[in-house]
Amino acid sequence: METPIVVTPVRSRREMNDFIGVVYRIYKDCPQYVPDLESDIREFFDVKTNPGLEFSDVQAWVAYRGKEAVGRIVGIINRHANEKWKTRNVRFSMIEFIDDMEVSRALLDAVGQWGRERGMTEIQGPMGITDFDKEGMLVEDFHLVGTMSTIYNHAYYPRHLEALGFAKEADWVQIRVTIPDDVQERYQRVTQYVTQRLKVRVVKLTRDDIYKRDFGHKIFDLLNQAYSPLFGYSELSPKQTDLFIKKYLGLIDLNFVPVILNEQDELIGVAVTMGCLSQAMRKANGHLFPFGWFHLLKSLKWKGEGSAEMLLIAVRPDYQAMGVNALFFNDLIRVYKQAGIKWAETGPQLEDNMRELTQWKPMNPTFVKRRRCYCKALGDEE
């Protein structure tokens, strides 16, 4: 008789080590998987390093068969998101499991029961605390290498979710483009027209702009405005903004981050992009030390992977649908060519955000890596 599955709440250092370490078994010899930094996972659960815990309840579990870890999951109740969207959702995140239905069922049951005890009526995910956490289970293109900022999972994952009664709530796709030799005539024409008509311009920020002239906060204020209507979004708190500025903006080559200012020097648009770190993250294998930092620094400073991640583009609502995005393309195509970038891939874009998706048409985009947020009603018991 096979040893039963036991799902244990993570409360000790040993259990957290198992929570982190189980992915190395699940993705052993998987060339598409890009591991997280273990330090980032630990910091997610620490109120000192994750201000999202001030308005979110979080619990992690590890699934064991005997003494062997065979899966993991995190339950999240984001009170701000539930208040904003008038929902009672418990989210699941960081879900990983071997190809065993008993394991996936036990993990999701644990989150469902935890949420039900706290008055939740629906379970959804994979979703993080914020829209900038990894979200969406990969449902297509499992042969493509993942990225630092997105989830990669095995092809059996969505089959398990659907067999357990979970249904699609939202889908995202990513756009992959080959960087052309020259900026397309359409982008040049629209850029010239928009620049003259709206009196806007592209600017590259300096470190002093971000830290001393407060453009770091201006960027995240703009993101809150632009992304507020999007599925599941909850606005970043001031403490979360401070964290992102300190942790991430200092690492990015600001030549890859064009911003758009109007006549009054107000920030009305930003594109956050960076050289791809997928292979560097694979070489680091979850550790900054002793040598992981070198692989990451090499890719950041010398763009050694020949590709770019277009993490996000945001335009102030009153400037949307006016052609402002053409200024980003007009700038970044030149920057990428100079840096030896051959192709770029966006972060996940909601499949029904047609305004966002159609702007890529002049570049003959390929839509890849569809990923899904699943949902299921919570009954009296799982």
C-alpha positions as CSV (number, residue, x, y, z in Angstrom):
1,M,0.0,0.0,0.0
2,E,1.4,3.4,-1.0
3,T,2.3,5.8,1.7
4,P,-0.5,8.5,2.0
5,I,0.1,12.2,1.2
6,V,0.4,14.5,4.2
7,V,0.2,18.3,3.7
8,T,2.0,20.2,6.4
9,P,1.9,23.9,7.1
10,V,5.3,25.5,6.8
11,R,6.4,26.7,10.3
12,S,10.0,25.5,10.7
13,R,13.2,26.2,8.9
14,R,13.3,22.5,7.8
15,E,9.9,22.8,6.2
16,M,10.8,26.0,4.5
17,N,13.9,24.3,3.1
18,D,11.7,21.5,1.8
19,F,9.3,24.1,0.3
20,I,12.1,25.7,-1.6
21,G,14.0,22.5,-2.5
22,V,11.1,20.4,-3.9
23,V,11.3,22.3,-7.2
24,Y,14.8,20.9,-7.8
25,R,13.3,17.4,-7.9
26,I,10.3,18.3,-10.0
27,Y,12.3,20.2,-12.6
28,K,15.4,18.0,-12.6
29,D,16.8,17.9,-16.2
30,C,14.1,20.3,-17.4
31,P,16.0,22.8,-19.6
32,Q,13.0,25.2,-19.9
33,Y,12.7,25.8,-16.1
34,V,14.2,29.1,-14.7
35,P,14.6,28.9,-10.9
36,D,13.8,31.7,-8.5
37,L,16.4,33.0,-6.2
38,E,16.0,31.2,-2.9
39,S,16.5,34.5,-1.1
40,D,13.5,36.0,-2.9
41,I,11.3,33.1,-1.8
42,R,12.3,33.4,1.9
43,E,11.8,37.2,1.8
44,F,8.3,36.7,0.4
45,F,7.2,35.3,3.8
46,D,9.0,37.8,6.0
47,V,7.0,40.8,7.1
48,K,10.2,42.8,7.4
49,T,10.9,42.4,3.6
50,N,7.4,42.0,2.2
51,P,5.1,44.9,3.0
52,G,2.3,43.1,1.1
53,L,1.9,41.0,4.3
54,E,0.5,44.1,6.0
55,F,-2.8,43.6,4.1
56,S,-2.6,39.9,3.1
57,D,-2.8,36.7,5.0
58,V,-0.4,34.1,3.7
59,Q,0.2,30.4,4.5
60,A,2.6,27.9,2.8
61,W,2.3,24.1,2.8
62,V,4.5,21.2,1.8
63,A,3.1,17.9,0.6
64,Y,5.0,14.8,1.9
65,R,4.9,11.1,1.0
66,G,6.7,9.7,3.9
67,K,9.7,11.9,4.5
68,E,10.0,13.0,0.9
69,A,8.6,16.4,-0.2
70,V,6.5,15.9,-3.4
71,G,4.7,19.3,-3.7
72,R,4.1,22.7,-2.3
73,I,1.6,25.6,-2.4
74,V,0.9,29.0,-0.9
75,G,-2.5,30.4,0.1
76,I,-3.0,34.1,-0.1
77,I,-5.9,36.3,1.0
78,N,-5.3,39.8,-0.3
79,R,-7.8,42.0,1.6
80,H,-7.2,45.0,-0.6
81,A,-8.0,43.1,-3.8
82,N,-11.1,41.5,-2.3
83,E,-12.4,44.9,-1.1
84,K,-11.7,46.5,-4.5
85,W,-13.3,43.8,-6.6
86,K,-16.0,42.9,-4.1
87,T,-14.9,39.3,-3.9
88,R,-14.1,36.7,-1.3
89,N,-11.2,35.0,-3.0
90,V,-8.4,32.9,-1.6
91,R,-5.5,32.8,-4.1
92,F,-3.1,30.0,-4.5
93,S,0.5,30.6,-5.6
94,M,3.9,28.9,-6.0
95,I,2.1,25.6,-6.7
96,E,4.4,22.7,-7.6
97,F,3.7,19.0,-7.6
98,I,4.8,15.7,-9.0
99,D,2.5,14.1,-11.6
100,D,0.2,12.5,-9.0
101,M,-3.4,13.6,-8.7
102,E,-3.4,12.7,-5.0
103,V,-0.7,15.4,-4.4
104,S,-2.3,18.2,-6.4
105,R,-5.7,17.5,-4.9
106,A,-4.3,17.5,-1.3
107,L,-2.5,20.8,-1.9
108,L,-5.5,22.6,-3.3
109,D,-7.8,21.2,-0.7
110,A,-5.5,22.6,2.0
111,V,-5.7,26.1,0.5
112,G,-9.5,25.8,0.0
113,Q,-10.1,24.7,3.5
114,W,-7.8,27.5,4.9
115,G,-9.7,30.0,2.8
116,R,-13.1,28.7,3.8
117,E,-12.3,28.9,7.5
118,R,-11.7,32.6,6.8
119,G,-14.9,33.3,5.0
120,M,-13.7,32.9,1.4
121,T,-16.1,31.6,-1.2
122,E,-13.8,31.0,-4.2
123,I,-10.3,29.8,-4.9
124,Q,-8.3,31.3,-7.8
125,G,-4.8,31.1,-9.1
126,P,-1.9,31.0,-9.6
127,M,-2.0,34.6,-8.4
128,G,0.4,36.4,-6.1
129,I,-0.1,39.3,-3.6
130,T,0.5,41.9,-6.3
131,D,0.2,41.9,-10.1
132,F,4.0,42.1,-10.2
133,D,4.3,38.6,-8.6
134,K,4.3,35.7,-10.9
135,E,0.8,34.7,-12.0
136,G,-0.9,32.4,-14.5
137,M,-0.3,28.7,-15.1
138,L,1.4,27.9,-18.4
139,V,-1.0,26.0,-20.6
140,E,0.8,26.1,-24.0
141,D,4.4,26.2,-25.4
142,F,6.0,24.1,-22.7
143,H,9.0,23.7,-25.1
144,L,10.0,27.4,-24.8
145,V,12.4,28.5,-22.1
146,G,10.8,30.4,-19.3
147,T,11.8,33.8,-18.0
148,M,12.8,35.3,-14.7
149,S,9.5,37.1,-14.3
150,T,7.0,34.4,-15.3
151,I,5.9,30.9,-14.2
152,Y,7.1,27.8,-16.0
153,N,5.4,24.5,-15.2
154,H,5.1,21.1,-16.7
155,A,2.4,20.2,-19.2
156,Y,0.6,18.0,-16.7
157,Y,-0.2,20.9,-14.3
158,P,-3.2,22.3,-16.2
159,R,-4.5,18.8,-16.8
160,H,-4.6,18.3,-13.0
161,L,-6.4,21.6,-12.4
162,E,-9.1,20.8,-15.0
163,A,-9.6,17.3,-13.7
164,L,-10.1,18.8,-10.2
165,G,-12.9,21.0,-11.4
166,F,-11.1,24.3,-11.9
167,A,-12.2,26.5,-14.8
168,K,-10.6,29.3,-16.7
169,E,-11.1,32.8,-15.2
170,A,-8.6,34.8,-17.3
171,D,-5.9,34.1,-19.8
172,W,-2.7,36.0,-20.6
173,V,-0.4,35.7,-23.7
174,Q,3.1,36.9,-24.3
175,I,4.3,38.7,-27.5
176,R,7.6,37.7,-29.1
177,V,9.1,39.9,-31.8
178,T,12.2,39.9,-33.9
179,I,14.0,43.3,-33.6
180,P,14.0,44.8,-37.1
181,D,17.1,46.4,-38.7
182,D,15.3,49.8,-38.8
183,V,12.4,51.4,-37.1
184,Q,9.2,50.8,-39.1
185,E,7.9,53.8,-41.0
186,R,4.6,53.7,-39.2
187,Y,6.3,54.1,-35.8
188,Q,8.4,56.9,-37.1
189,R,5.4,58.7,-38.6
190,V,3.2,58.3,-35.5
191,T,6.1,59.3,-33.2
192,Q,6.5,62.6,-35.2
193,Y,2.8,63.3,-35.2
194,V,2.3,62.6,-31.5
195,T,5.4,64.5,-30.4
196,Q,4.2,67.6,-32.2
197,R,0.5,67.3,-31.3
198,L,0.8,66.3,-27.6
199,K,4.1,68.1,-26.9
200,V,5.6,65.0,-25.4
201,R,9.2,63.6,-25.5
202,V,11.2,60.5,-24.6
203,V,13.7,60.9,-21.8
204,K,16.2,58.5,-20.2
205,L,16.3,58.8,-16.4
206,T,19.5,58.9,-14.3
207,R,19.9,57.3,-10.9
208,D,19.6,60.8,-9.4
209,D,16.2,61.2,-11.2
210,I,15.0,58.0,-9.6
211,Y,16.3,58.4,-6.1
212,K,16.7,62.2,-5.6
213,R,14.1,63.7,-7.9
214,D,11.4,61.1,-7.0
215,F,10.9,59.6,-10.4
216,G,10.9,56.1,-8.8
217,H,7.7,56.9,-6.9
218,K,6.3,58.7,-10.0
219,I,6.8,55.5,-12.0
220,F,4.9,53.3,-9.6
221,D,2.1,55.9,-9.1
222,L,1.7,55.8,-12.9
223,L,1.5,52.0,-12.8
224,N,-1.2,52.1,-10.2
225,Q,-3.2,54.5,-12.4
226,A,-2.7,52.6,-15.7
227,Y,-3.2,49.1,-14.3
228,S,-6.1,49.8,-11.9
229,P,-8.8,48.5,-14.2
230,L,-7.0,45.3,-15.1
231,F,-8.0,41.8,-13.8
232,G,-7.2,41.2,-10.2
233,Y,-5.1,44.3,-9.7
234,S,-4.7,45.9,-6.3
235,E,-2.8,49.2,-6.0
236,L,0.7,49.1,-4.6
237,S,1.1,50.6,-1.1
238,P,3.8,53.2,-0.4
239,K,5.9,50.6,1.4
240,Q,5.6,48.2,-1.6
241,T,6.6,51.0,-3.9
242,D,9.7,51.8,-1.7
243,L,10.6,48.1,-1.9
244,F,10.4,47.8,-5.6
245,I,12.4,51.0,-6.2
246,K,15.1,49.8,-3.8
247,K,15.2,46.2,-5.0
248,Y,14.8,46.4,-8.7
249,L,15.2,49.8,-10.3
250,G,18.8,50.0,-9.2
251,L,19.6,46.8,-11.2
252,I,18.2,47.8,-14.5
253,D,20.1,49.5,-17.3
254,L,18.1,52.8,-17.5
255,N,18.8,53.0,-21.2
256,F,16.3,50.2,-21.5
257,V,13.7,52.2,-19.6
258,P,12.3,55.0,-21.7
259,V,9.9,57.4,-20.1
260,I,7.7,60.0,-21.7
261,L,7.2,63.5,-20.3
262,N,4.7,66.1,-21.3
263,E,5.2,69.9,-21.6
264,Q,4.8,70.3,-17.8
265,D,7.5,67.6,-17.2
266,E,4.8,65.2,-15.9
267,L,5.4,61.5,-16.3
268,I,2.8,60.2,-18.7
269,G,4.4,56.9,-19.9
270,V,7.0,54.3,-19.0
271,A,8.4,51.1,-20.5
272,V,10.4,48.9,-18.2
273,T,12.6,46.5,-20.1
274,M,15.8,44.6,-19.5
275,G,18.2,42.1,-21.0
276,C,17.0,38.6,-20.6
277,L,18.3,36.8,-17.5
278,S,16.9,33.3,-18.2
279,Q,20.3,31.5,-18.8
280,A,22.0,33.5,-16.0
281,M,19.2,32.4,-13.6
282,R,19.6,28.8,-14.6
283,K,23.4,29.0,-14.0
284,A,22.8,30.6,-10.6
285,N,20.4,27.8,-9.8
286,G,18.7,29.7,-7.1
287,H,21.8,31.0,-5.3
288,L,23.5,34.4,-5.5
289,F,26.6,33.0,-3.8
290,P,29.3,31.9,-4.4
291,F,29.0,32.5,-8.2
292,G,25.4,33.2,-9.0
293,W,25.9,37.0,-8.8
294,F,28.5,36.8,-11.5
295,H,26.2,35.2,-14.0
296,L,23.4,37.7,-13.3
297,L,25.8,40.7,-13.4
298,K,27.2,39.5,-16.7
299,S,23.8,39.4,-18.3
300,L,22.7,42.7,-16.8
301,K,25.8,44.7,-17.8
302,W,26.8,43.0,-21.0
303,K,23.4,41.8,-22.4
304,G,25.0,38.4,-23.0
305,E,21.9,36.5,-23.9
306,G,20.9,38.5,-27.0
307,S,17.3,39.0,-26.0
308,A,15.2,41.3,-23.9
309,E,12.3,41.1,-21.6
310,M,9.8,43.9,-22.1
311,L,8.4,43.6,-18.6
312,L,5.7,46.3,-18.8
313,I,4.5,49.4,-20.6
314,A,2.2,51.9,-18.9
315,V,0.6,55.1,-20.2
316,R,-1.4,57.6,-18.0
317,P,-5.1,57.0,-18.7
318,D,-5.7,60.4,-20.2
319,Y,-3.0,59.8,-22.8
320,Q,-4.1,56.3,-23.7
321,A,-5.2,55.5,-27.3
322,M,-3.4,58.6,-28.6
323,G,-0.4,56.8,-30.2
324,V,2.0,57.5,-27.3
325,N,3.2,53.9,-27.4
326,A,4.8,54.4,-30.8
327,L,7.4,56.6,-29.0
328,F,8.5,53.5,-27.0
329,F,9.0,51.4,-30.0
330,N,10.8,54.1,-31.9
331,D,13.2,54.4,-29.1
332,L,13.7,50.8,-28.0
333,I,14.2,49.3,-31.5
334,R,17.3,51.6,-31.8
335,V,18.5,50.8,-28.3
336,Y,18.1,47.0,-28.8
337,K,20.0,47.1,-32.1
338,Q,22.8,48.9,-30.6
339,A,23.0,46.5,-27.7
340,G,22.9,43.4,-30.0
341,I,19.4,42.4,-28.9
342,K,17.9,40.1,-31.6
343,W,14.5,39.5,-30.2
344,A,12.3,40.5,-27.3
345,E,9.4,39.1,-25.4
346,T,6.8,40.9,-23.4
347,G,5.4,40.0,-20.0
348,P,2.0,38.4,-19.8
349,Q,-0.8,40.5,-21.5
350,L,-4.5,39.8,-20.9
351,E,-5.9,38.2,-24.0
352,D,-8.9,40.6,-24.1
353,N,-6.7,43.7,-23.8
354,M,-7.0,44.4,-27.6
355,R,-5.6,47.9,-27.3
356,E,-2.4,46.5,-25.9
357,L,-2.2,43.5,-28.3
358,T,-2.9,45.3,-31.6
359,Q,-0.1,47.9,-31.1
360,W,2.5,45.1,-31.9
361,K,1.0,44.4,-35.4
362,P,3.7,46.3,-37.4
363,M,6.3,44.1,-35.9
364,N,4.7,40.8,-37.1
365,P,4.4,39.4,-33.5
366,T,4.1,35.8,-32.5
367,F,1.8,35.1,-29.5
368,V,3.3,32.6,-27.2
369,K,3.2,31.1,-23.7
370,R,-0.5,31.3,-23.0
371,R,-1.1,31.1,-19.3
372,R,-4.3,30.9,-17.2
373,C,-5.8,31.9,-13.9
374,Y,-8.1,29.1,-12.8
375,C,-11.0,29.4,-10.4
376,K,-13.4,27.2,-8.5
377,A,-16.2,27.8,-6.0
378,L,-15.6,26.7,-2.5
379,G,-18.5,24.5,-1.2
380,D,-19.0,23.5,2.4
381,E,-16.1,21.1,2.0
382,E,-13.6,20.0,-0.6
